[in-house]
């Protein structure tokens, strides 16, 4: 089969890889229908994370072609959506709603690689969720978004306790931040402030539910949020970048007693203890337990109540994956969908 491999920074190639086979009786093999490039994939692509022959891709939807002897909840020909973290969905941590920290957790990125034609999914019963039937083609981008960015944005909004009567600010205008806006809207937020300098992303933010746009960053961005909230700060803030500046901008934009939901992959972030202590801000986040939300998100998409697939503004065949990485790296694309 063909699959994407990151040899070293900025050198991603499609090469022939062995077809996956059942290894454990809890495995399933899926033929991918669509996959995509994630903003998190840009960290190793840019050399900020180690990059040495990494199997790329962790967002995926497809059709089950084979199951292990102990797989009970799936059958061959099911169309499935999977989380970017493998989980059994039965351990105490999973049952508490934190499948991304399952006692058997394994990241799909780097080890399985779903920018490929086929993938072996361990712990298939716990990781994959079947759709009610075979989806219409126009639903596939939205179902693919549920595999990571929608589920991650949803978790960020839940962690930030977005809801009726709340003002929500979103730091980061990438795919996850935009999905956080969509989630906050669905959760009933009264006001949603998108922090973005990019006009195409601002348009999509408003389409997903943003009521205000703030173009300032850092301390100026914090001051603007305070201006919009009677000097108090937002009730709920979503941090969807993962840098020192974005994290501090999020915390400082949150009112005392408010909640910051952080889902940006942390790189070089350190928190000033005294400032955090005095802030009175609740912090909650980390790798999103997408599997917790998949049944609800699939239902919303299936019933056409949400359309997160709009976040894909570039579509390329898998063979042009390198072009997709360049477009996202240069911010010419928000998110690239790869067809197979």
N, C-alpha and C positions, 0 to 999 in steps of 0.2 A: 504494500500500500504506500501511498504518498503521505508525507507528514513534514511539518515545519521543525527545523532544528536551528537554534541560535548557536553558531560556532564561537562567536566572540562578539563584543559590542559592535552593533550596526552591521552585522553579517548574519542575516537570517536566510536560510535556504530551504527549498523543498527537495527532499531526497526520498529514495526508496527505503522503507522500513519494513521489518517483518510484520506480517499480519498478526494481530493479537489472537491468543487462544485462551481457553479456560484454564486457569491455574489452580484456583481454589473453588470448592463447590458453591461458594456464595457469589461467584463472579457472574457478570453478564457481558456479552459482546454487543456493541451497538454500531450500526452503520450511521455515521453522522449525516444529517440532512443539511445542517448549517452550523457554522462556528464563527468566531470573531476574534478581533484583537482588543485587548483590555488596556486601559490606561496603566494598570499595574505591570503589564508586559513591557512598558517603556522603561521601567527601572533597570532591568538587566540589559535591555537593548541599548540604553545610554551608558552602560558600564557602572551604574551606581550600585547595582547588585552583581554578584558573581555571574559570569556568563561564559560557560565552557561546554558546548555541545548539549545545551538544555533542550529538552522536548517541550515545545511551546504550545500554549493554549490550555484554558481551563473552563471555558464556557461552551456549552454543547447541548444540542437536541438531536434526536435521531430515533432510529427504529431498532428494536431488539432483534438480533439475528441468532443468538444462542444464549442459553442460560445454564448455570451449573445445577447440579443435582439438588442443592439445598435452597435454591431460589423459589420462594413460594408466592410472592405478590405480583410477579411479572410473568409474562408469557411471550414467546416469539411473536413478532409483528406488532407488539405494543409500541406506540409512539411515546417517548419519554423525555422528560426534562430532568437534568441532574444538577446537583450542587457542585461548587468548585472545591468542596472539601468532602472527602469520603467519610461516611459515618455509619454506625450500625443502627442508629435511631432507637436503641433499646437501653443503653447504659443509663445510669443515674444522671449524668451530665446532659445527655441527649433528651431525656425525659423532662429535664428542667428547662429545655428550650435552647440549649447551647450546643447544637450538633457540630459546630465548627471546632469545638474543644472536646469532642468525643474521645473516650479513652483509646479508641482505635483510629483517631483522626489521621488522615493522610491528605496532603495537598495534591490536587490534580496537576498543578503547574510543576513542570520540571521532572515529574516522574512518570506520568501517563501521557500528557500532551494531547490535547484534543483539536489542535489545528492539523487535522489529519482525516483520512477517509473512514477509519475505524478506531475504536477504543475499547479496551478492557476496563470495566468498571467494577472494582472490588466492592464487597458489601452492598450488592445491587439493591436488595430489598430496603436497605436503610438510606441509600443515596439517591435513587431514581424514583420519580413519580410519573406514573402513566397519565396521559391525557384521556378525556372521556371517549375519544375515538381518534381517527386520523384527522389532523387539523387541515382546514383550508390553507392554501399556500400563503395567503396574506397574513395569517396569524403566526407563521413561523418566526419572523423577526421578533415579535413581542414575546413569544415563548422562550426564545433564545435570550432575550434581555432578562427574563426571570431567573436564569441560571446563575447570574452574578449581580450585574449592576442594579437591576430593579430590586432584587432581594436585599442587596447591600444598602441601597438608598432607603428602602422600607425599614430595615433594622435601624438605620441612623435616625429616622424620624420617630420610630418607637422609643429608641433610647433617649432621644431628646424630649420625649413626652409631648410631641406635637398633638394638637387636638382642638376641639371647639373653644373659641374665645382666645386662642393663643396667637401670638406673633412669632413667626419662625424666620430665622435668618439662615441662609445657606452659604457657607464659605467653600468655594470651588464650583466652577461651571463646566466641569467635565461630565461624562456620562453619569457617574454616581451622584454628583451634585444635582444634576437635572432630574434624576430619578427620585432623589430626596424631595424635590419640589413636588413632583407628582404624588409621592406618598403623603406628604404633609397636606396636600389638597384633599386627598381621599380620606385622610384621618380627620378632616373637618377644620383645619386651621383657618383662622379668620383673616390673617395677613401673612404673606410670604414674601420675604425680601431676598432677592437673588443678588449675590455679589459677583458681578461679571463686567469685564471690559470689552467683550467680543460681541458685536452686534448680531451675528447669526445665532449665537448661544443665548443671547438675551431674548430673541424672538421665540426660540423654543421654550425658554424658561417661562415666558408669559403664556405660551400655549398650554404648558403643563400646570399653570396655576399661580405663577408669581404675580404679585400685585405691585411690587416696587423693584427697581433696579438701583443698585449702588455700585458705582465704578471705582470708588476709592479702595485702597488696600492698606494694610497695616494699621497704624494709629489713626490715620485719616479715615479709614474704613470704619473703625470702631467709633470714632466721633460721629460719623454720619448715621450709624445705627442708633446711637444714643439720641441724636437729633430727631430721628423718626419715632422714637419710643418715649418721648417726654423725659429724656435724660436717664431712663431706667435700664435700658438694654432689652433684648428680646427674651421672651419666656423660654424659647427653645432655639438652639443653634446646632446646625449640622456642620461638622468639619469633614470635608471630603477630598483632602489633598495629601496631608501627611508630612508637612514641613513644619519647622519651628515657627515660622511666621504665620502659617495658616492656623496652627493650634492656638497660639496666643491671641490671634485675631478672633478666633471663635470664643475662647474663654472670656476675653475682655468684652465681647459683644453680648454676653449673657448676663441678665440681671441677677442680683443676689437671690438665691433660692431657685434660680432657673436651672435648666438642664442642657448640657452639651453632649451630643451624640457624635462620637468620633469614629470614622471608618476609613479615613485615609491611611494607607500603609505607612507607618511611622519611619521616618529617616532622619536621624540626628535630632530628635525632639527631646528636650529636657524641660522639666516643669519647675518654675521657681516656687519652692515650698511655701514661703511666707505669703506671697501674693495669692497662691491658691487657697491657703488657709483662710485668708481674710476675705476672699471673694464670695464664699458661701455658695459656690456653684457646684452642682452635681455633675460628675463626669462618668460616662458609661459608653463603652464601645468595644472595638477590636474587630477581629475577623467575623464577618456577619454569619450568623446561623441561618443561611438561606433556606436550608431544608425545613426549618420551622414554618416558613411562610409559603413554601411552594404550593401546597394545596389551595390556599386562599388566592394566591396570585394567579395560578392557572385558571381558577374559576372566574376571576374578574376578567381575564383576557379572553377566555372561551365565550363568555357572555357579552363580550365587546363593550365592557364598561370602562376599560382603560386601553390605551394604545401606546405602550412604552416603546414599541418598535420604531417609532419616529426618531428615536435617538440615533439610529443608524443613518448617517448621511453619506456613506460611501459603500458601494457593493462591488466586490471583486471576486474573481475565481480564486480558489486556493492557490493555484500556481503563481498568482501575482501577489502573494503575501508580503514580499519585500516592499512592494509599492505601497501597500497598506500601512506598514510600519513607518515608512518615510512620511506619508501623509499625516499620520497622527503625531509623529515626532515633531513635525513642522507646524502643527496646529492647523493644517488645511482640512482636517477631518475631525469630527468629534469622536466617531466610533465607526470602525470598518467591519462590515459583515462579509464573511467569506462563504461563497457558494461551493458546493461539491457536486 
